Amino acid sequence: MTDIALIEAAQTRAKGVVRKTPLLSSPFLDEIAGRPVYAKAEVLQHTGSFKFRGGWSAVSALAPDERAKGVLAFSSGNHAQGVAHAAALHGVPSIIIMPRDAPALKIENTRALGAEVILYDRAGGEKREEIGARVQAERGMTLIKPFDDVQVIAGQGTCGLEIAAQTAALGIAQGSVLTCCGGGGLTAGIALALEAHARGLRVHPVEPEGFDDTAKSLANGERTGHGRPEAGFCDAILTPMPGVLTFPILKRLCGPGIVVSEDEVREAMRLAATRLKLVVEPGGAVALAAALFHGDGLGDGPVICTLSGGNADPGAYAAILASG
């Protein structure tokens, strides 16, 4: 299992490569939320999301002979780009298996980062696992899972180490940390880091309506799926249920999950643009939406929220901004 030692080791390997992203604030957002709000701007990370942290951690942790054979990943976009870029920086090949209906920008970016992209028809019943098994048998590549991977969780935990240091510098000892949550890799990594270095900060995972498998799982005490296709507005975080490795961490360390509406996500995206001057994709804006519109369920103190990804489709993003 991932622990604080693995997270700190991942931070050491990340030095000089992974960006330390800022913790941003705006008095306009504070007024809406009725408390101080700080946004962890992972949209400014390499490849536009926190996923580069996990990708770099996993690739850099491989033994040199294993890494030389290359890496393989399944992803609808952000994990794809994170792994592809990490592999390219290490000078090793990568193959990313992506759904054909993934956002075109994410497919294009993954190819531009040097990966070989294999598209599959998830709506038509094609299984990415079957394609991946064939590739592994033929090429001997290492599979890097998007969240159920010890080193990926460790890499995402480096974001939590930064939050702990940044909040300490601001004199924040108590508060809530809201994370955009799919399979739970980012949430689990941050929770482990804060357990070690900022125990006064409690983590709450945030999901969109209809895809609240983590909130349901925490309420039920066991992994529970949402039972819907992995496609929708917040495409980056629509995993079927929390991970086998991540859920025990979430169950032990996190507060109740928060669920936000698509309209709240759209408004959060507009506010991130106008008040923080940042482009945030739908799945990356759910935590900000919770911070602004669902603070009643949180304890006292400031709220720190992750802006976890900024790879928004240009046309859809323009329409969302215009609709405000």
C-alpha positions as CSV (number, residue, x, y, z in Angstrom):
1,M,0.0,0.0,0.0
2,T,1.0,3.6,-0.6
3,D,2.3,5.3,2.6
4,I,3.9,8.6,3.4
5,A,7.4,7.2,2.8
6,L,6.4,6.4,-0.8
7,I,4.9,9.8,-1.3
8,E,8.0,11.6,0.0
9,A,10.2,9.4,-2.2
10,A,8.0,10.3,-5.2
11,Q,8.5,14.0,-4.3
12,T,12.2,13.5,-4.3
13,R,12.1,11.9,-7.8
14,A,9.8,14.7,-8.9
15,K,12.2,17.5,-8.0
16,G,13.1,19.7,-10.9
17,V,10.5,18.0,-13.1
18,V,7.0,18.2,-11.6
19,R,5.8,21.8,-11.1
20,K,4.9,23.1,-7.7
21,T,1.5,24.6,-8.4
22,P,0.2,27.7,-6.7
23,L,-2.6,28.1,-4.1
24,L,-4.8,30.9,-5.5
25,S,-7.5,33.0,-4.0
26,S,-10.0,35.7,-4.9
27,P,-12.1,37.9,-2.7
28,F,-15.0,37.4,-5.1
29,L,-14.9,33.7,-4.5
30,D,-14.6,34.2,-0.8
31,E,-17.8,36.3,-0.8
32,I,-19.8,33.6,-2.7
33,A,-18.6,30.9,-0.4
34,G,-18.9,32.9,2.8
35,R,-15.4,31.8,3.9
36,P,-11.8,31.9,2.5
37,V,-11.4,29.7,-0.6
38,Y,-8.0,28.6,-1.9
39,A,-7.7,26.8,-5.3
40,K,-4.8,24.4,-5.9
41,A,-4.1,25.2,-9.5
42,E,-3.2,21.8,-11.0
43,V,-4.4,23.1,-14.3
44,L,-0.9,24.7,-14.5
45,Q,0.8,21.3,-14.1
46,H,2.6,19.8,-17.1
47,T,0.0,18.3,-19.5
48,G,-2.7,20.5,-17.9
49,S,-3.6,18.2,-15.0
50,F,-2.4,16.5,-11.8
51,K,-2.1,13.3,-13.7
52,F,1.5,14.1,-14.7
53,R,2.4,13.7,-11.0
54,G,1.3,10.1,-11.0
55,G,2.6,9.3,-14.4
56,W,6.1,10.6,-13.6
57,S,6.1,8.8,-10.2
58,A,5.1,5.5,-11.8
59,V,7.5,5.7,-14.8
60,S,10.4,7.0,-12.7
61,A,10.0,4.2,-10.1
62,L,10.4,1.4,-12.7
63,A,13.7,-0.5,-12.9
64,P,15.7,0.7,-15.9
65,D,15.4,-2.6,-17.8
66,E,11.7,-2.7,-17.3
67,R,11.2,1.0,-18.1
68,A,13.1,0.5,-21.4
69,K,10.4,-1.8,-22.7
70,G,7.9,1.0,-22.5
71,V,4.7,1.7,-20.7
72,L,1.0,1.1,-21.4
73,A,-2.0,3.0,-20.1
74,F,-5.8,3.1,-20.4
75,S,-7.3,6.6,-20.2
76,S,-9.9,9.0,-21.6
77,G,-7.4,11.7,-21.6
78,N,-5.6,13.2,-18.6
79,H,-3.9,10.1,-17.4
80,A,-3.0,9.4,-21.1
81,Q,-1.2,12.7,-21.4
82,G,0.5,12.4,-18.1
83,V,1.9,8.9,-18.8
84,A,2.8,9.8,-22.4
85,H,4.8,12.9,-21.3
86,A,6.5,11.0,-18.5
87,A,7.5,8.3,-20.9
88,A,8.8,10.7,-23.5
89,L,10.9,12.5,-20.9
90,H,12.5,9.2,-20.0
91,G,13.1,8.4,-23.6
92,V,10.9,5.2,-23.6
93,P,7.9,4.3,-25.8
94,S,4.3,4.5,-24.6
95,I,1.0,3.1,-25.9
96,I,-2.2,4.6,-24.7
97,I,-5.6,2.9,-25.2
98,M,-8.3,5.5,-25.4
99,P,-12.0,5.4,-26.1
100,R,-12.9,6.6,-29.6
101,D,-15.4,9.1,-28.1
102,A,-12.9,10.7,-25.8
103,P,-12.5,14.5,-26.3
104,A,-10.6,15.1,-29.5
105,L,-8.2,17.6,-27.9
106,K,-7.1,14.9,-25.4
107,I,-6.5,12.3,-28.1
108,E,-4.6,14.9,-30.2
109,N,-2.5,16.0,-27.3
110,T,-1.6,12.4,-26.3
111,R,-0.3,11.7,-29.8
112,A,1.6,15.0,-29.8
113,L,3.3,14.0,-26.6
114,G,4.8,11.0,-28.4
115,A,2.5,8.2,-27.5
116,E,1.1,5.6,-29.9
117,V,-2.7,5.8,-29.4
118,I,-5.0,2.9,-29.9
119,L,-8.7,3.8,-30.1
120,Y,-11.4,1.4,-29.0
121,D,-15.2,1.5,-29.3
122,R,-16.4,1.4,-25.7
123,A,-20.0,2.1,-26.7
124,G,-19.9,-0.8,-29.1
125,G,-18.6,-3.2,-26.4
126,E,-14.9,-3.3,-27.1
127,K,-12.9,-4.0,-24.0
128,R,-9.7,-2.0,-23.3
129,E,-8.4,-4.7,-21.0
130,E,-8.4,-7.3,-23.9
131,I,-6.5,-4.9,-26.1
132,G,-4.1,-4.1,-23.3
133,A,-3.5,-7.8,-22.6
134,R,-2.6,-8.3,-26.3
135,V,-0.2,-5.4,-26.3
136,Q,1.5,-6.5,-23.1
137,A,1.9,-10.1,-24.5
138,E,3.5,-8.7,-27.7
139,R,5.6,-5.9,-26.3
140,G,6.3,-6.7,-22.7
141,M,5.2,-3.2,-21.6
142,T,4.4,-2.2,-18.0
143,L,0.7,-1.2,-17.4
144,I,0.3,2.0,-15.4
145,K,-3.3,2.1,-14.1
146,P,-4.9,5.5,-13.7
147,F,-5.6,5.3,-9.9
148,D,-5.2,1.7,-8.6
149,D,-1.4,1.8,-8.7
150,V,0.8,2.3,-5.6
151,Q,3.2,4.6,-7.3
152,V,0.5,6.6,-9.1
153,I,-1.2,7.3,-5.7
154,A,2.2,8.3,-4.3
155,G,2.7,10.7,-7.1
156,Q,-0.7,12.3,-6.6
157,G,0.2,12.5,-2.9
158,T,2.9,15.1,-3.8
159,C,0.1,17.5,-4.4
160,G,-1.0,16.9,-0.8
161,L,2.6,17.6,0.5
162,E,2.5,21.0,-1.3
163,I,-1.0,21.8,0.1
164,A,0.3,21.0,3.6
165,A,3.3,23.3,3.2
166,Q,1.3,26.1,1.5
167,T,-1.4,26.1,4.1
168,A,1.1,26.1,6.9
169,A,2.8,29.2,5.4
170,L,-0.6,30.9,5.4
171,G,-1.2,30.0,9.0
172,I,-4.1,27.6,8.2
173,A,-4.3,24.8,10.7
174,Q,-7.9,23.8,10.4
175,G,-10.2,23.5,7.3
176,S,-11.5,21.3,4.5
177,V,-9.8,20.1,1.4
178,L,-12.1,19.3,-1.5
179,T,-10.8,17.0,-4.2
180,C,-12.2,16.2,-7.7
181,C,-12.7,12.5,-7.5
182,G,-12.9,9.7,-10.0
183,G,-11.2,6.5,-9.0
184,G,-9.7,8.2,-5.9
185,G,-6.0,8.3,-6.7
186,L,-5.7,12.1,-6.1
187,T,-8.0,12.0,-3.1
188,A,-6.2,9.1,-1.5
189,G,-2.7,10.6,-2.1
190,I,-3.7,14.0,-0.7
191,A,-5.4,12.4,2.3
192,L,-2.3,10.3,3.2
193,A,0.0,13.4,2.9
194,L,-2.3,15.5,5.1
195,E,-2.6,12.7,7.7
196,A,1.2,13.0,8.1
197,H,1.7,16.7,7.8
198,A,-1.6,18.6,8.3
199,R,-4.0,16.7,10.5
200,G,-6.3,19.7,10.9
201,L,-7.3,19.5,7.2
202,R,-10.1,17.0,6.4
203,V,-10.5,15.7,2.9
204,H,-13.9,15.4,1.1
205,P,-14.2,13.9,-2.4
206,V,-16.4,15.7,-4.8
207,E,-18.3,14.1,-7.8
208,P,-21.0,15.1,-10.3
209,E,-24.6,14.1,-9.9
210,G,-25.3,10.6,-11.3
211,F,-21.7,9.5,-10.9
212,D,-21.4,9.7,-7.2
213,D,-20.0,6.2,-6.6
214,T,-17.4,7.4,-4.1
215,A,-20.0,9.3,-2.0
216,K,-22.3,6.2,-2.0
217,S,-19.3,4.0,-1.2
218,L,-18.4,6.1,1.8
219,A,-22.0,6.2,3.0
220,N,-22.3,2.4,2.6
221,G,-18.9,1.5,3.9
222,E,-18.1,-0.6,0.9
223,R,-17.3,-0.1,-2.8
224,T,-20.5,0.8,-4.7
225,G,-20.8,1.5,-8.4
226,H,-23.0,4.2,-10.0
227,G,-24.1,1.8,-12.8
228,R,-23.9,4.2,-15.6
229,P,-21.7,4.4,-18.8
230,E,-18.3,6.1,-18.3
231,A,-19.3,9.1,-20.5
232,G,-20.7,12.5,-19.7
233,F,-20.1,16.1,-19.1
234,C,-17.4,15.6,-16.5
235,D,-15.6,12.9,-18.6
236,A,-12.3,13.1,-16.7
237,I,-13.8,11.6,-13.4
238,L,-16.5,9.2,-14.5
239,T,-15.0,6.0,-13.2
240,P,-17.5,3.2,-12.3
241,M,-16.5,2.9,-8.7
242,P,-13.6,3.7,-6.3
243,G,-10.4,1.7,-6.7
244,V,-9.5,-1.4,-4.7
245,L,-6.4,0.3,-3.4
246,T,-7.8,3.8,-3.0
247,F,-11.1,3.1,-1.2
248,P,-9.6,1.7,2.0
249,I,-7.6,5.0,2.3
250,L,-10.7,7.1,1.6
251,K,-12.8,5.2,4.1
252,R,-10.2,5.6,6.8
253,L,-9.3,9.3,6.2
254,C,-12.1,11.2,4.3
255,G,-15.2,12.9,5.4
256,P,-18.5,12.4,3.5
257,G,-18.5,12.9,-0.3
258,I,-20.1,16.0,-1.9
259,V,-22.2,15.8,-5.0
260,V,-22.6,18.8,-7.4
261,S,-24.9,19.5,-10.3
262,E,-23.7,20.2,-13.9
263,D,-25.1,23.7,-13.7
264,E,-22.9,24.3,-10.6
265,V,-19.9,23.0,-12.4
266,R,-20.6,25.3,-15.4
267,E,-20.8,28.3,-13.0
268,A,-17.6,27.2,-11.3
269,M,-15.8,27.1,-14.7
270,R,-17.0,30.6,-15.5
271,L,-15.9,31.9,-12.1
272,A,-12.5,30.2,-12.5
273,A,-12.1,32.0,-15.8
274,T,-13.3,35.5,-14.6
275,R,-11.9,35.5,-11.1
276,L,-8.8,33.3,-11.2
277,K,-8.1,33.7,-15.0
278,L,-7.8,29.9,-15.4
279,V,-9.2,27.5,-17.9
280,V,-10.7,24.5,-16.0
281,E,-12.4,21.5,-17.6
282,P,-15.7,20.2,-16.1
283,G,-14.2,17.3,-14.2
284,G,-11.5,19.6,-12.8
285,A,-14.1,22.2,-11.6
286,V,-16.3,20.0,-9.4
287,A,-14.3,20.7,-6.2
288,L,-14.6,24.5,-6.8
289,A,-18.3,24.1,-7.3
290,A,-18.6,22.3,-4.0
291,A,-16.5,25.0,-2.2
292,L,-18.7,27.7,-3.6
293,F,-22.2,26.2,-3.4
294,H,-22.0,23.3,-0.8
295,G,-20.2,24.8,2.2
296,D,-23.1,24.2,4.6
297,G,-21.9,20.6,5.1
298,L,-18.4,21.5,6.0
299,G,-16.9,22.5,9.3
300,D,-15.5,25.9,10.1
301,G,-12.4,27.3,8.5
302,P,-11.1,27.9,5.0
303,V,-11.7,25.6,2.1
304,I,-8.9,24.4,-0.2
305,C,-10.1,22.9,-3.5
306,T,-8.3,21.2,-6.3
307,L,-8.6,22.6,-9.9
308,S,-7.5,19.2,-11.2
309,G,-7.5,19.6,-14.9
310,G,-7.7,22.3,-17.6
311,N,-8.0,20.2,-20.8
312,A,-11.4,21.6,-21.9
313,D,-12.7,21.1,-25.4
314,P,-12.4,24.6,-26.9
315,G,-15.8,24.7,-28.5
316,A,-17.7,23.4,-25.5
317,Y,-15.7,25.7,-23.2
318,A,-16.5,28.8,-25.2
319,A,-20.2,27.9,-25.2
320,I,-20.1,27.5,-21.4
321,L,-18.5,30.9,-20.9
322,A,-20.9,32.5,-23.4
323,S,-23.9,31.0,-21.6
324,G,-23.1,32.9,-18.4
